[in-house]
Amino acid sequence: MKTSRRKFIGDSFKATAVALGTPLLVKASLETTEVTNRAATPIALQFSQVPLPYANNALEPSIDATTMDIHYNKHHTAYIKNVNEAIAAEKISFETENDFFKNASKLSAKAKNNGGGAWNHNFFWQVMHPTQGDNNPAGKISDAINGSFGNFEKFKQQFTEAAMTRFGSGWAWLVNENGKLKIGSTANQDNPLMDISEIKGIPILGLDVWEHAYYLKYQNKRNEYVANWWKVVNWSEVAKRLT
C-alpha cells in the first residue's frame, strides 16, 4: 500500500507539472523565439523626401518658383512613392541606399529608375542655396578643384560640357573616386553609386538636366539654365561631401 501510495503521489506530481508548468514554459519559449526572430528580421529600406531647404522662390531668378514647386512636389514626390511601392511589391530587402544602388543591375526598371529619382533629387536640393553676388568655391573644395582641373574656370567648363552633351534626360556629376575628382554624366535617373553607372564614385555635386528642371523658364535653352545654375551652387555643402 505504501509503495502504491508513493507511486500515486509521484504520478500526480508529474501530471500537475505537465498540465501547469510545461505549457507555460513552451509558450514563453515560443514568445521569446518570436521576439528574437522579429529583431533579427531586417527592416526593408524606405526612401523619404528631404524637406526643401528653402522657399520655392528662394533660388530666383536662376530657378523660378513654379518650376521648383512642380519639381519638388510633383516629380520628386512621385519618385519617392513609386520606389517605395516597388520595394514592397518586389520584396526588396536591401537595408541601405548604398546597397540598393550597388545592386541596381538586379532591380526592376521601376525600382531602379524611381530609386535613382528619389535619391538624386534629395541630393540636388541640398547642393543649392540662395546666394547674392559672386558664388565661387573657397577653402578645401577650391583647393581640390584646382588640384584636379587646374583652376575653377577649367572645371566649370568641363562640368558645363558634361551637362550640355548629355543627350536627352540625365544628370551631370562631380564625384570623388578614391581621392580623385572626376566629371561625368548619367542617363535618366542613374547616379554614380549604381553598379551600372557610366561614371562611378561618391557624388559631391550634381546637376539635373531633365527638361522638367528648366523648361518653364528656359524652354529649350539648356545652356542658359546651366549658366544661371552656377549662381546657386551651395559650395559649403559640396565641401562637406568631400571626404
HUVENLIN-V948582 format. One record per residue. N is the residue number from 1. RES is the residue in three letters. PHI is phi in radians with two decimals (none if undefined). OMEGA is omega in degrees with one decimal (* if undefined). Layout:
# HUVENLIN-V948582
N | RES | PHI | OMEGA
N | RES | PHI | OMEGA
This chain:
# HUVENLIN-V948582
1 | MET | none | -179.9
2 | LYS | -1.12 | -179.5
3 | THR | -1.10 | -179.2
4 | SER | -1.12 | -179.6
5 | ARG | -1.16 | 179.6
6 | ARG | -1.10 | 179.5
7 | LYS | -1.11 | 179.7
8 | PHE | -1.08 | -179.5
9 | ILE | -1.12 | 179.8
10 | GLY | -1.10 | 179.7
11 | ASP | -1.12 | 179.9
12 | SER | -1.14 | 179.7
13 | PHE | -1.13 | 178.9
14 | LYS | -1.08 | -179.1
15 | ALA | -1.09 | 178.8
16 | THR | -1.13 | 179.7
17 | ALA | -1.10 | 179.3
18 | VAL | -1.14 | -175.8
19 | ALA | -1.21 | -173.0
20 | LEU | -1.93 | -171.4
21 | GLY | -1.46 | -171.8
22 | THR | -1.04 | 178.8
23 | PRO | -1.01 | 178.7
24 | LEU | -1.15 | 178.3
25 | LEU | -1.14 | 178.0
26 | VAL | -1.10 | 179.5
27 | LYS | -1.06 | 179.5
28 | ALA | -1.09 | 179.5
29 | SER | -1.11 | 179.3
30 | LEU | -1.11 | -179.9
31 | GLU | -1.12 | 178.2
32 | THR | -1.10 | 179.0
33 | THR | -1.10 | -179.7
34 | GLU | -1.10 | 178.9
35 | VAL | -1.11 | 179.6
36 | THR | -1.08 | 179.8
37 | ASN | -1.11 | 178.4
38 | ARG | -1.11 | -179.4
39 | ALA | -1.19 | -177.7
40 | ALA | -1.41 | -179.2
41 | THR | -1.37 | -177.9
42 | PRO | -1.15 | 176.2
43 | ILE | -1.42 | -177.9
44 | ALA | -1.08 | 178.3
45 | LEU | -1.04 | 172.1
46 | GLN | -2.24 | 175.3
47 | PHE | -1.42 | 176.5
48 | SER | -2.31 | -176.9
49 | GLN | -1.64 | 178.3
50 | VAL | -1.20 | 174.5
51 | PRO | -1.09 | 177.1
52 | LEU | -1.09 | -172.3
53 | PRO | -1.32 | -176.5
54 | TYR | -2.73 | 178.4
55 | ALA | -1.24 | -178.6
56 | ASN | -0.97 | -176.2
57 | ASN | -1.69 | -171.9
58 | ALA | -1.20 | -176.7
59 | LEU | -1.70 | 176.8
60 | GLU | -1.18 | 4.5
61 | PRO | -1.50 | -176.8
62 | SER | -1.10 | 177.9
63 | ILE | -2.26 | -173.9
64 | ASP | -1.36 | -174.8
65 | ALA | -1.11 | -178.7
66 | THR | -1.14 | 177.3
67 | THR | -1.07 | -179.9
68 | MET | -1.07 | 179.8
69 | ASP | -1.06 | -179.2
70 | ILE | -1.18 | -177.2
71 | HIS | -1.07 | -177.3
72 | TYR | -1.36 | -170.9
73 | ASN | -1.47 | 179.0
74 | LYS | -1.89 | -175.7
75 | HIS | -1.11 | -175.9
76 | HIS | -1.13 | 178.7
77 | THR | -1.03 | 179.1
78 | ALA | -1.16 | 177.8
79 | TYR | -1.06 | 179.6
80 | ILE | -1.05 | -178.9
81 | LYS | -1.07 | -174.1
82 | ASN | -1.22 | -179.9
83 | VAL | -1.20 | 179.0
84 | ASN | -1.19 | 173.2
85 | GLU | -1.10 | -179.7
86 | ALA | -1.13 | 178.9
87 | ILE | -1.04 | -179.6
88 | ALA | -1.22 | -175.5
89 | ALA | -1.17 | -176.2
90 | GLU | -1.66 | 178.4
91 | LYS | 0.96 | 177.6
92 | ILE | -1.29 | -169.4
93 | SER | -1.92 | 178.5
94 | PHE | -1.10 | -174.4
95 | GLU | -1.63 | -177.5
96 | THR | -2.23 | 177.0
97 | GLU | -1.11 | 179.4
98 | ASN | -1.06 | 178.4
99 | ASP | -1.12 | 177.8
100 | PHE | -1.00 | -176.6
101 | PHE | -1.34 | 176.4
102 | LYS | -1.10 | -179.6
103 | ASN | -1.97 | -177.4
104 | ALA | -1.00 | -178.6
105 | SER | -1.14 | -179.0
106 | LYS | -1.69 | -174.9
107 | LEU | -1.56 | 172.5
108 | SER | -1.20 | 178.0
109 | ALA | -1.05 | -179.3
110 | LYS | -1.11 | -178.7
111 | ALA | -1.16 | -177.2
112 | LYS | -1.14 | -174.8
113 | ASN | -1.12 | -178.5
114 | ASN | -1.34 | 173.8
115 | GLY | -1.11 | 176.2
116 | GLY | -1.09 | 179.2
117 | GLY | -1.08 | 178.7
118 | ALA | -1.13 | -176.9
119 | TRP | -1.22 | -176.0
120 | ASN | -1.02 | -178.4
121 | HIS | -1.29 | 173.2
122 | ASN | -0.97 | 178.8
123 | PHE | -1.17 | -174.4
124 | PHE | -1.04 | -178.2
125 | TRP | -1.03 | -172.9
126 | GLN | -1.42 | 179.4
127 | VAL | -1.67 | 171.8
128 | MET | -2.23 | 174.3
129 | HIS | -2.85 | 177.7
130 | PRO | -1.17 | 179.1
131 | THR | -2.42 | 174.6
132 | GLN | -2.33 | 179.0
133 | GLY | 1.30 | -179.2
134 | ASP | -1.10 | -179.4
135 | ASN | -2.35 | -178.9
136 | ASN | -2.04 | 179.3
137 | PRO | -1.19 | 177.9
138 | ALA | -2.48 | 175.8
139 | GLY | 1.20 | -171.1
140 | LYS | -1.17 | 179.1
141 | ILE | -1.25 | 175.5
142 | SER | -1.13 | 179.0
143 | ASP | -1.08 | -179.0
144 | ALA | -1.16 | 178.6
145 | ILE | -1.14 | 179.3
146 | ASN | -1.10 | -180.0
147 | GLY | -1.19 | -176.8
148 | SER | -1.62 | -172.0
149 | PHE | -2.16 | 179.3
150 | GLY | 1.76 | 174.7
151 | ASN | -2.84 | -175.2
152 | PHE | -1.13 | -178.2
153 | GLU | -1.11 | 177.5
154 | LYS | -1.16 | 176.5
155 | PHE | -1.06 | -178.1
156 | LYS | -1.05 | 179.4
157 | GLN | -1.13 | -179.4
158 | GLN | -1.18 | 179.9
159 | PHE | -1.17 | 177.9
160 | THR | -1.06 | 178.2
161 | GLU | -1.10 | 177.8
162 | ALA | -1.07 | 179.1
163 | ALA | -1.21 | -175.7
164 | MET | -1.35 | -175.7
165 | THR | -1.64 | 173.1
166 | ARG | -1.23 | -176.9
167 | PHE | -1.26 | 179.8
168 | GLY | 1.25 | -175.3
169 | SER | -1.56 | 177.6
170 | GLY | 2.89 | -174.9
171 | TRP | -2.43 | 168.3
172 | ALA | -1.84 | -172.8
173 | TRP | -2.37 | 162.0
174 | LEU | -1.96 | -176.6
175 | VAL | -2.19 | 172.8
176 | ASN | -1.85 | 178.5
177 | GLU | -2.00 | 179.0
178 | ASN | 0.95 | 176.5
179 | GLY | 1.53 | 179.8
180 | LYS | -2.00 | 178.6
181 | LEU | -1.46 | -179.3
182 | LYS | -2.37 | 177.7
183 | ILE | -2.02 | 176.2
184 | GLY | -2.92 | 179.2
185 | SER | -2.52 | 177.2
186 | THR | -2.32 | 178.8
187 | ALA | -1.48 | 171.7
188 | ASN | 0.93 | 179.4
189 | GLN | -1.93 | 173.6
190 | ASP | -1.17 | 175.0
191 | ASN | -2.52 | -173.5
192 | PRO | -1.17 | 176.4
193 | LEU | -1.43 | -176.2
194 | MET | -1.39 | 179.2
195 | ASP | -1.21 | 179.6
196 | ILE | -1.78 | -172.5
197 | SER | -1.20 | 176.1
198 | GLU | -1.24 | 175.4
199 | ILE | -2.23 | -177.1
200 | LYS | -2.12 | 179.9
201 | GLY | 2.61 | 177.9
202 | ILE | -1.57 | -179.5
203 | PRO | -1.13 | 173.3
204 | ILE | -2.12 | 174.2
205 | LEU | -2.67 | 179.7
206 | GLY | -2.52 | 179.2
207 | LEU | -2.25 | 177.7
208 | ASP | -1.38 | 177.3
209 | VAL | -1.99 | 167.2
210 | TRP | -1.15 | -179.1
211 | GLU | -1.08 | -179.3
212 | HIS | -1.14 | 179.3
213 | ALA | -1.36 | -173.5
214 | TYR | -2.55 | -165.9
215 | TYR | -1.16 | -178.1
216 | LEU | -1.08 | -177.8
217 | LYS | -1.63 | -170.8
218 | TYR | -1.87 | -174.8
219 | GLN | 0.89 | -177.7
220 | ASN | -1.65 | -176.0
221 | LYS | -1.58 | 179.6
222 | ARG | -1.05 | -178.6
223 | ASN | -1.05 | 178.8
224 | GLU | -1.23 | 176.7
225 | TYR | -1.04 | -178.7
226 | VAL | -1.10 | -178.9
227 | ALA | -1.06 | -179.4
228 | ASN | -1.38 | 178.7
229 | TRP | -1.08 | 179.8
230 | TRP | -0.99 | -177.4
231 | LYS | -1.26 | -176.6
232 | VAL | -2.05 | 177.3
233 | VAL | -1.15 | 179.7
234 | ASN | -1.60 | -174.4
235 | TRP | -1.16 | 176.2
236 | SER | -1.12 | 177.8
237 | GLU | -1.20 | 176.9
238 | VAL | -1.04 | -179.3
239 | ALA | -1.09 | 178.8
240 | LYS | -1.09 | -176.9
241 | ARG | -1.53 | 178.0
242 | LEU | -1.49 | -176.9
243 | THR | -2.04 | *
